[in-house]
């Protein structure tokens, strides 16, 4: 196979501005961490001695990542065709073996693996999944699971009403009695989703997926059996459906039906936790298809109608994060707990950081389009990046709090970002590389809230901005360089 050659292209003002904004974003991230460090020295900030050392390490790590991104011109890594399957095998092994050890009477094996990889174990295996299935059982038995002292649950259910629609599935498949089987199935399917994402990514992206497969956020997601895994599946399956059929030429219903299925899947998981409605951004390319507006408008109306119909529950869900301030530095992400460590301007700095990174990403995306380096057939990569980034920002920035497994949503941006690290345009390559490094950090670090939250918000906002202009791309373009 002939190695492609690259033509040196003129750098326009938009590309230069993108590089400048990348520097400004990096500086803002360092300022936020520095503000935490300075606030720790104030006597009015209790508990500072616990997180100040982590803030220092966060500053050093982010600074090192910025230096690497600034001085490495481009990265082109080639991996074997089987590498993606290695990622899936590693994911399965490090998540299934501890479960098997704990279930099969060898708890020492499971505990050692979890402790070695810094994954905090729940009270019971697949703890989050168990709580969901208990809610489904209670609803099936006629209890009002959203009422206090309902007689079945210790606390009112925190999930949206759509979650308990699972009780209508025949044979009580979704029941607490089946948690172990359902959790094991989640491990298998999630590992296959990781394979699919890795196969859609370049070499450096696949390496990041391998890191993520043994990282705390991914393993925490599978150890808890958290329903966020299913939301990830929906994003991947929707992108696969659209890429195989929905992006082909034509305007009849044979092209449109994958978009309809994707909209239905996204709406269903939105009725479970509300914030998955943000995945609706993945549907925007349907506007380029004849009658595609029906899908987008229909999804928007159905989502709005559901929120209005369940408004009281939506308010309860939206306000639940406001008290998530003092959760230490273990498997926690969020603007709220980090801003609480800053004596002033914490919230403002985070939103300024997000807007700056969003603008930076948008200009990089526009530069990629102007230089003709985004073929229409790669639209699914932009869809994944937009959906995953929106999920992360809604949870961690806007709602203000999320557990460590929210970081896995940023993995959806890797297929897009890994396309550009070999670009001959330095600002595009450097920007993509820096954000990929941030996602790699986010995919492994679960013990430093300041670091994980700061780099996560930068990565999510940049990826959302970069995907934005691409979602409206129509014509097929030249190969990516």
N, C-alpha and C positions, 0 to 999 in steps of 0.2 A: 504494500500500500504506500503510495507516494505521500511524503510529508508535505502538507500545504505550505505555500509561501505566502507571506503577508506584505501587503503594499502599505508603505508609510503614508498615512492620510493627514491632511491638514487638521490642526486642532482649532476648533471654533471657539467663540467666546462662551457659548453654553457649556462646553466641556471644561474650560478653565474655571468657570464659576462653580461647576460641580466639584472640582478639586478643592476650591477654596471652602465650599460648604462642608466638605468632608473634614477639613482641618478645623473648622468652627465647631462642628458636631463633636469631634474628638476632644477639643478643648473644653466644651461644656460638660462632657462626661467626666473629665478629670476635675473640673470645678465642683461638680456635685460630690464626688468622692472626697475632695479636699475640704469641702464645707462640713462633711460628716466628721472628718479628722479634727477640724478646728472646733466644732461644737463639742467634741468629746472632751476637750480641755476645759470646758466651762462647768463650774460647780452646779449650775442649774440643770444640768443634763445627767440624771442619775443612770447608773449602769454603763457608763461610758467605758470603764476599764475592760468590759467584756468584749465590746465590738471594735474598739479603737485599733487593736492589732490587725483585725481582719480588714479594716478600712485602709490601713497602710499597704497590706498585701494587694488589695484591690487596685490601689493607685499604681503600684509597680507593674501589675499584670496588664492593666489597660494601657499604660504608657509603652510597655514592651510591644504589645499588639499593634499600637499605632505606628511605632518605629518600623516594625516589619512591613506593615502595609504601605508605608511611605517609601521604603527603599527597595522593595522587591518589585521589579518591573512587570513580570508576568509569570504565571505558573501553568505548566502543562504537564500533567501527570497521567500516564496511561496504566491501566490495570487490566488484569485478565478478565475474560468474560465470566468466569466463575466467581469473581470477587464478591458480587452482589449476593450470591448464595452463601458465601462464607459469612457475610454480615448477618443474614437470616439465621444461619446455624448457630452463630455466637449468641445472638439474641435469645434463641430458643434454649440453648444450653444453660446460660447464666440465669435464666428466669424459671425454667422448668425443673432443673436439677434441685434447687433449694426447696421448691414446692414438693417435689417427689420425696426428698429426704425427710421433710417435716411430716408428710403424710404417711410415708412408709416406715416410720419408727426410727429414723436416723436424724433426730433434730440437730445434732452437733454439726452435721454436714451443711444443712440449710443455714443455720445460725452463723457459721464461720464464713460462708460465702456472702451473706447479707452484711455482716460486720466488716468484712474485708473491702467490700465495695461501698460502704457507708450508706446502706439502705436501711432506714428505720422500719422495723417490723411492726405491723398492726397488732392489735389485741388478739385477733384471730386471722387466719389466712383469708385472703380476698375480702378484707374487712369492708371496704366501700361497697363492693358488689353484694355482700351479705346484707348490709343496711338497706340497699335498694330492693332486694328480693323480699326482705321483711316488710317493707312498705307495700309492695305489690300483694303479698299474702294478706296483710291487714285490710287493704282495700277490697280484696276478693271476699273477705269474711264480713264486710259491711261496716268496718270502722271508719270514722272520719279522721284520716291520718294527718290532717292539717289543724286539728283542734288540740289544745293543751289537755293533758290528762285524758287522752282518748281511749285509754284502756288497753291499747295494743302496743304502742310505741312509747319509749321513755320520753322522747321529745317530738314535737311536730316535724313532719317531713320537710326537708329543705328543697325538695325537687319540685319542678313544675308539674301540673296535673297530668300532662301527657305521658309522664313516666308510668303511671299506674294503668295506662291502657294495655300494658303487657299482660294484665290479668285476663284479658279476653283471648289470649293465645290458647288453643286447645291443649288438653292433657297436662295443664299446670307445668309446662316446660319451664317457665320463668317463676321459680319458687325457691325459697331459702333452702329447701331440701336438695336442690340441684346446684348449689353454689360451687362446689368443688369441680364438678364437670364443666360448668359454664366458665369458670375461671381458667381451667386448663385449655379450653377451646379458645378463649381470648388470647392466651399466650401464643398459640399456634397461628391464629389469624393475624395478630399484630406483627409477628415475626415475618409473615408473608408480605404484609404491607410495607415493612421496612425493606424487604427485597425489591419490591416494585419501585419504591422511591429511589433506591440505590441504582437500579438499572436505568432510571431516567436521568441520572446525574453523571457528571464528568468524574475523572479520577480522584481529584481532591475532595469532591463531594462524597464519593464512596468511602473515603478514609474517614471523613467526619461521621458518616453513618456507623462505621465500625466503632469509633469512639463512643458514639451515642448508645450503641448496643450494650456496652458495659458501664454506661454512666448512670448515676443516681436517679435522674429524672425518669428515664425510660424504665428502669427496673422498679422504681417506686410505683409507676403507673400500673405495671403488670402485677406487682406484689399485692397491691390493694384491689386489683380488678376494677379500677375506676372507669366509669362510663365515658370519660374523655377518650379512651381508646376507641370506642365505637364512633365517636365524632371524627377521629382521625381516619377511620375506615371509610366513612361517608365521603370525606374530602378526596381520598385517593380513588375510590371506586367511581365517583362522579367524574373526576378528571380522566380516568381510563375510558369510561364510556364515551365521553365527548371526543377524546382524541382518536378513538377508533372509528367513530361514525359521525358525530356531530360537527366535525370540522371539514368534512368532505364537501366537494362542490355539489350544488343542488339546493333546492328550496322546498322540497316536499316534506311530508311528515316523516319519511324515513330518515331524514337528517335531523328533524326537530325532536323526535321522541326521546333521544338520550338526554336532552336538556330538560324535558318534562320529568323524566325519572329522577334526574339529579335534583331538581327543585323539590320533588316530593320527599326524597330522602333527607335533604337539608331541613325542610320544614318539620319533618317528624322529630329529628334530634333537637330542633329548636323548641319544640313543645316539652322537652325534657328539662332543659336548663336555660332557656332564653338566649344566652349569648351565642349559641351556634347559629342563630339567624344571621350573624355576621358573615357566614359562609355564602350568603346570597350574592356577595361580590363576585363569586366565581361564575355567576350566571350572566354577567354583563356582556360577554362576547356574543351571546344569543341575539343581541340587538342588531347584529350585522346580518342575521338570517331572516328571510321572509317569514313573517308571523312570529319571529322570535320575541318580539315585544310582549306577546301574550304570556310567555313564560315568565318574563321578568316582572311585569305588572301583576300577573296573577300571584306570583310568590310574594311580592310586596304587600298586596292586599290581604292575602291569607295570613301572613305573619302579623300585620297590624291588627287584624281582626282578633287573632288569638291573644295578643297582648292586652287588648281592650277588654276582651271577655274574661281574662284572668288577672285583671289589674291589681287586685289586692295581693295576690300571690306574687305578682311581678314586683310590687313595691317591697314586699318582705324579702324577696331574693336580692333586690338591688341594694337594700340597706344592711344586709347581713354582714357586709365586709367593713362597715364603718368602724367597728370596734376591734378590728384585727390590727392592733398596734404592736403589742409586746409578744412576739412569737419567737424571739431568739434568732439564731442564725442557722437553723437546720431545716432544710427542705421548704423554705419559705421564699416567696417572691412577692413584690408589691410596692407600689408607690407609697402607700400609707405607712407600713412599718419603717421604710427608709426615711421618709420625710419626718417621721416622729423623732428621728435622731439628729435632725437638723434644726437648729434653734429658730430659723426663719427662712422664708422663701423656698422651702422644700418643694411644695406642690407646684409652685410657679416654675421653678427650675426644670422639673421633670416634664412639664407640658411644653416649655420652650425647647427642651432637648428633643422631644418627639416631633414637634413641628419642623425644627431645623433638619433633623434626619429625614423626615418625610420629603421635604423640599430637595434635599441632596439626592435622595433616591429617584425622585421624579425627573430631575435634570439628567441623571445618568441614564434612566430609561429612555428619555427623549433623545439623548445622544446616540444610544444604541439604534434607535429607529432611524435617525437621520443618516447614520453611517451604513444602514442596510444590513444589520447583523442580527435580525430577529425574524426567522422564517415563521410563517403562519402555522406551520405544523407543530411548532413548539408552544402553541397557545396554552396547552394544558399546564406547562411549567409556570406561566404567569398566573394562571388561575389558582394553582396550588399556593404560590407565594402570597397572593392577595388574601386568600382564605385563611391560611395559617397565621399570617401576620395580624389580620383583623381579630382573630380569636384571641391571640396573645394580648393585643392592646386593650381589647374590651375587658379582659379579665384582670390584667396586671396593672395597666395604667388607669383606665377609666373607673372600673370597679375598685381597683386599688389593692387587691389582695388575691393571691393564688398560691396553692401549694406547688412544690417543685415540678410535678409532672406537667404543669402548663408549658414548661419549656419545650416539650416534644412538639408543640405546634409549630415552632420555628423550623423544625426539620422539613416542613413542607416548602420552605423557601430555598432549600439547597439545590434542587434541580435547576432552578433559574439562575441562581448566583454562580453555580459551577460552570455555566456556559461562558462566562465573561472573564474569568481569571486569566485566560490566555490572549486577551485582546491586545492588539498592538497600541491601542490608545491608552496611555498610562493611567489617566484618571479613572477610566472604566475598570481596568485590571486591578488597580490599587484599591479602589472602593469595594469591589467585589471580594477581594482577598481579605480585607480588614473585616468585613461583615461576616464572612465565612469563619474567620478566626473567632469572632464574637459568638457565633452560633456554636462552635466547637466548645468554647469555654462554658457557655450556657448548658450544653448537653452533658457536661461532666460535673460541674461544680454545684453542689447542693448545700454547702456549709457556709456560704458567704452571701448573705442577703443583699448587701450593698453592691458587690461585684455582679452577681447574677441579674439583679433587677436593672442595673444601669446598662450593661451590655445588651441585655435582652430587649430593652425598650429601643435602643439604637438599632439593633438588628431588625426588629419588627417594623419600626417606622420606615427605615430605609427600604426594606423589601416591599412594603405596601406602596411606597412612593414609586419604586422602580417598576412594579407590576402595573400601576395605574394606567399609564399611556399605552402599554402593550395590549391591554384588554380590548382596546378598540382598533387594534391592527387588523387590516382586512386582506391585503394582497400578500401573496407569497414573496419572500425576499431571498436574497442570496444566502449562501451558507454562512454560518457563524464563524467569525475569525477572532 
